[in-house]
Amino acid sequence: MRKRFEQQLKIGYLLIEDTKIPTSKRSGALPELCAALKEIFVTPKWNEKVFEILEKKILPKNNKTGRPGMELWHIFVLSQVRLCQNISYDELCDLANHHSLVRQIMGVESKDGFHIQQFKYQTIVDNVSLLDDETVKKLNDVIVEFGHEVFKKKEDTALRLKTDSFVVETNVHFPTDYNLLWDSARKCLDMVSKIQQKHNISGWRKMHNWRKDLKNKMRALGRSSVSGGKGKEQRVKEIARSYLNKSKALLKKLNESKLRFPQVDIEDLMTMLDLEHYMKLLEKHIDLLERRVIKGEKIPHKEKTFSIFEDHTEWITKGKMRPNVELGKKVSITTDQYNLIVDYYIMDHESDSEIVPKLEQRMSKYIKRSWSFDKGYWHKDNKALLLQQVEILVLPKKGKCNKTEVQEEQKSLFKKLRHNHSAVESNINELEHRGLDRCPDKGYKNFKRYIGLAVSAYNLKKIGLQLIQQAKKKPKCRMAA
């Protein structure tokens, strides 16, 4: 059984609407976030919209029975605080239990220590994880609408948009075929160890030796690959053959033993499914290492895997000096003249120029005066499509321009908007400080949610800063004589 938020039933708690927001410039991002959250809570229009979205996703059909769950407002606040501060769940748990400002904006701070409400680590993790990418996108649409009202945008005011892309890294180590082979082998041994501990199976008493020998051979191959000296190629091949022979022996033993592994309950079945998955990866990387090192083949890019855990990871080269390679997913963001991110799109093995029709469709609900891109989004079809929707399009051509295109790009307004386009780079830099430098969450579903929460936390921080600045400009009432 869950509730939205019923603070009026709790005696002794400090009211959210009475929260005092620090206005010092050195207070950091948290007060700005709390200023926006406070405004959402006390304004019925935005309060209702946010809770409607959360209720549709989180509340079950029968919400009148069962133990009390974490209230929806607490879930929303904690999800935003984590990404705004770019902190782990451990640090978030500490803030939820000991930070006065966070606790009061959640509505759980009490005066004189009366009825202190505490949050457990796993409770926070489980409840924040109830949100998904689609829910966060709907919340961000409401936040952008709220932000436009705060920035005094009129309904018929056209937006001046800027779009650019960057890479959000996944939490993986640098991939090579020999260390991915080791990852696959050790996970196979982990699954066998789990079965052995539960059912005391025979034939695997040298589990520790298997693990130690494979790891030593992997490290030896890595050292020989980066070292120089006479006869390096032959030396690498000899070590690789030893490593491959041990890996093939493990794969053979696993194939012979898995038929004897007991499957008593659902836990055993899940362990066996995981074992089958890692055995396929083990076989694949044995083949890749043998083809590359022993046979001297060049492995096609489409056959490579860059992580056996985060299989959505892509190898991305954007032509930069540093970093020359990034491991993760490309994300395209679109910002407006108020520096709010009105839309974000996670690319799945797509280039910048391929996603423009999708962006145009997603942005069709807005009135657009101008829209700027960099050369990576250029294509003649994209230009023809966008010219139908945008009054002023800044889409520099990739390659040599003809006479008409040169005249178009020499116009003063085109140059001004192209120079202003660099502002989106600062938005990206701030996003990376909101957690989008590297995603610590596991799985593609959680990766997408993490990006959405970072965008919404960024927008709330921008809105909160504007609210604080507006409050400072308001004239103070003079005391009566």
WOBELKA-V585510 format. One record per pair of residues at least 12 apart in sequence whose ideal C-beta (glycine too) atoms are under 7 Angstrom apart, sorted by the first residue. I is the first residue (numbers start at 0). J is the second residue. D is the distance in Angstrom with one decimal. If there is no record, write none. Layout:
BEGIN
I:J:D, I:J:D
END
This chain:
BEGIN
0:62:5.9, 0:63:6.6, 0:64:6.2, 0:65:4.7, 0:66:6.8, 0:67:5.6, 0:68:6.6, 1:57:6.7, 1:58:5.7, 1:62:6.2, 1:68:4.2, 1:70:6.6, 1:71:6.5, 2:70:5.3, 3:50:5.0, 3:70:6.7, 3:71:5.2, 3:72:6.5, 4:70:5.1, 4:71:6.8, 4:72:3.9, 4:106:6.1, 6:106:4.5, 11:109:4.9, 11:110:6.2, 11:113:3.7, 11:114:5.8, 12:106:6.4, 12:107:6.7, 12:108:6.8, 12:109:5.1, 13:103:5.1, 13:108:4.8, 13:109:6.7, 13:110:6.1, 15:37:6.4, 15:40:5.3, 15:103:6.8, 15:104:6.1, 15:106:5.0, 16:41:4.9, 18:33:6.8, 18:37:5.5, 18:103:4.8, 18:104:5.6, 20:33:5.9, 20:34:4.7, 20:37:6.9, 20:467:6.6, 22:467:5.5, 22:471:6.5, 28:83:5.4, 28:84:6.8, 28:460:5.3, 29:83:6.6, 29:84:6.3, 29:100:6.6, 30:100:6.9, 31:460:4.8, 31:463:3.6, 31:464:4.6, 31:467:6.4, 32:79:6.2, 32:80:6.8, 32:83:4.6, 32:456:6.7, 32:459:5.3, 32:460:5.2, 32:463:5.5, 33:100:5.8, 33:104:4.7, 33:463:6.9, 34:463:3.7, 34:466:4.7, 34:467:5.4, 35:459:4.2, 35:462:4.4, 35:463:3.7, 35:466:6.4, 36:76:6.0, 36:79:6.8, 36:104:5.4, 36:459:6.7, 37:104:6.2, 38:466:5.9, 39:145:6.6, 45:141:6.8, 45:145:5.1, 48:141:4.8, 49:75:6.6, 49:138:6.6, 49:141:6.1, 50:71:6.1, 52:134:6.2, 52:137:4.9, 52:138:5.6, 52:141:6.9, 53:71:4.4, 53:75:6.3, 54:71:6.8, 56:130:6.8, 56:131:7.0, 56:134:4.4, 57:71:6.3, 57:74:7.0, 57:129:5.1, 69:122:6.3, 69:126:4.4, 72:105:6.9, 72:106:6.7, 73:105:5.4, 74:126:5.0, 74:127:6.2, 74:129:6.8, 76:104:6.1, 76:105:5.1, 77:91:6.2, 77:95:6.1, 77:123:5.9, 77:127:5.8, 78:127:4.9, 78:130:6.1, 78:452:5.4, 79:452:7.0, 79:455:6.5, 79:456:4.8, 79:459:5.9, 80:94:6.3, 80:101:5.9, 82:433:5.6, 82:434:4.7, 82:452:4.6, 82:453:4.6, 82:456:4.0, 83:433:6.2, 83:456:4.1, 83:460:5.8, 85:432:6.4, 85:433:6.0, 85:434:4.3, 88:120:6.4, 88:123:6.2, 88:124:5.3, 89:120:6.7, 91:123:6.2, 92:118:6.4, 92:120:4.6, 92:123:5.6, 95:118:4.6, 95:123:6.5, 96:117:5.4, 96:118:6.0, 130:448:5.9, 131:444:6.9, 131:448:5.8, 132:447:3.9, 132:448:5.2, 132:451:5.5, 135:448:5.9, 135:451:3.3, 135:452:5.7, 135:455:6.2, 136:451:5.9, 138:455:5.8, 139:451:6.5, 139:454:5.8, 139:455:4.6, 139:458:6.6, 142:455:5.5, 142:458:4.9, 142:459:6.1, 143:339:5.6, 143:341:5.3, 143:458:6.4, 145:462:6.7, 146:337:6.6, 146:339:4.9, 146:458:5.9, 146:461:6.9, 146:462:4.5, 149:462:5.2, 149:465:5.4, 149:466:6.2, 150:337:4.6, 150:465:6.1, 155:366:6.9, 157:366:4.5, 157:367:6.0, 157:368:3.6, 158:335:4.6, 158:336:6.8, 158:365:5.3, 158:366:6.7, 158:367:5.5, 158:368:6.7, 159:335:6.5, 159:336:4.4, 159:368:5.6, 159:369:4.7, 160:333:5.5, 160:335:5.9, 160:367:5.9, 160:369:6.9, 160:370:4.4, 161:334:5.2, 161:371:5.0, 161:420:5.3, 161:422:6.5, 161:423:4.2, 162:331:6.3, 162:333:4.6, 162:358:6.6, 162:372:5.3, 162:376:6.9, 163:332:6.7, 163:373:6.2, 163:423:4.6, 163:424:7.0, 163:427:6.6, 164:329:5.2, 164:330:6.5, 164:331:4.3, 164:351:5.5, 165:330:6.3, 165:427:4.9, 166:315:5.3, 166:325:4.2, 166:327:5.1, 166:329:5.6, 167:327:5.1, 167:328:5.7, 167:330:5.3, 167:435:5.1, 167:438:5.8, 167:450:6.1, 168:325:6.0, 168:326:5.9, 168:327:3.9, 168:436:6.8, 168:437:4.3, 169:306:6.8, 169:309:4.5, 169:312:4.7, 169:326:6.2, 169:327:4.7, 169:438:5.9, 169:446:6.8, 170:437:5.9, 170:438:6.3, 170:439:5.2, 171:305:6.9, 171:306:4.2, 171:308:7.0, 171:309:5.3, 171:312:5.6, 171:326:5.7, 174:305:4.5, 174:306:6.2, 176:284:5.7, 176:287:4.7, 176:288:4.6, 176:291:6.2, 177:217:5.6, 177:220:5.0, 177:221:6.5, 177:242:6.8, 177:288:5.8, 178:217:6.2, 179:284:5.1, 179:304:6.5, 179:307:6.0, 180:246:6.0, 180:284:4.0, 180:285:6.5, 180:288:5.8, 181:213:6.2, 181:214:6.3, 181:217:4.2, 182:307:5.1, 183:277:5.5, 183:280:4.2, 183:281:4.0, 183:284:5.6, 183:307:5.8, 184:213:5.1, 184:246:6.1, 184:249:5.9, 184:281:5.8, 185:210:6.3, 186:277:4.3, 187:249:7.0, 187:253:6.0, 187:274:6.4, 187:277:4.7, 187:278:5.9, 187:281:5.8, 188:206:6.2, 188:209:6.0, 188:210:5.5, 190:270:5.5, 190:273:5.4, 190:274:4.0, 190:277:6.5, 191:203:5.8, 191:206:7.0, 192:206:5.9, 193:270:5.5, 194:260:5.4, 194:270:5.9, 198:261:5.1, 200:260:6.7, 202:256:6.1, 209:249:6.3, 212:245:6.0, 213:245:5.8, 213:246:6.9, 216:241:5.8, 216:242:4.1, 216:245:5.9, 217:242:6.4, 219:238:5.2, 220:238:4.9, 220:239:5.8, 220:242:5.4, 223:235:5.0, 223:238:5.2, 235:292:6.4, 236:292:6.2, 236:293:6.2, 239:288:6.5, 239:292:4.3, 239:293:6.3, 240:293:6.8, 243:285:6.2, 243:288:6.3, 243:289:5.7, 246:281:6.8, 246:285:5.2, 247:285:6.2, 250:278:6.8, 250:281:5.6, 250:282:6.1, 250:285:6.8, 253:278:5.7, 257:274:6.6, 280:307:5.1, 305:326:5.9, 311:328:6.7, 311:443:4.2, 311:446:6.7, 312:326:5.4, 312:327:6.3, 313:327:6.8, 313:328:6.0, 313:348:6.5, 314:326:6.4, 315:327:6.8, 315:329:6.2, 328:345:5.8, 328:346:6.6, 329:346:4.3, 330:343:6.1, 330:345:5.4, 330:450:6.0, 331:343:6.9, 331:344:4.6, 331:346:6.5, 331:351:7.0, 331:354:6.1, 331:358:6.9, 332:426:7.0, 332:427:6.9, 333:358:6.8, 333:362:6.7, 334:423:5.5, 334:426:5.1, 338:426:6.0, 338:461:5.7, 339:458:5.3, 339:461:6.0, 340:426:6.9, 340:454:5.1, 340:457:6.2, 340:458:5.9, 341:365:6.9, 342:361:5.5, 342:362:6.1, 343:450:6.7, 343:454:5.1, 344:357:6.6, 344:358:6.4, 345:447:6.0, 345:450:6.3, 351:375:3.9, 351:376:4.7, 352:375:6.7, 352:376:5.5, 352:377:6.3, 352:378:4.6, 352:381:6.3, 355:376:5.7, 355:381:4.1, 355:384:7.0, 356:384:6.3, 359:384:5.9, 359:385:6.2, 359:388:6.1, 367:388:6.5, 367:389:4.9, 368:390:5.1, 368:391:6.4, 369:389:6.6, 369:390:6.6, 369:391:4.0, 369:393:6.7, 369:416:5.6, 370:385:6.5, 370:389:4.6, 370:392:5.9, 371:393:3.7, 371:416:5.2, 371:417:6.5, 371:420:4.2, 372:393:6.7, 372:394:5.0, 373:395:6.9, 373:420:7.0, 374:395:5.0, 374:397:4.6, 376:394:6.4, 377:394:5.9, 377:395:6.7, 377:396:5.6, 377:397:4.2, 381:394:6.9, 382:394:5.4, 391:412:6.5, 391:416:6.6, 393:413:6.0, 393:416:4.6, 393:417:5.3, 393:420:6.6, 395:408:6.5, 395:417:6.8, 429:457:6.5, 430:453:6.3, 430:457:5.5, 433:453:4.9, 433:456:5.5, 433:457:4.9, 434:453:4.7, 435:450:6.5, 435:453:4.8
END
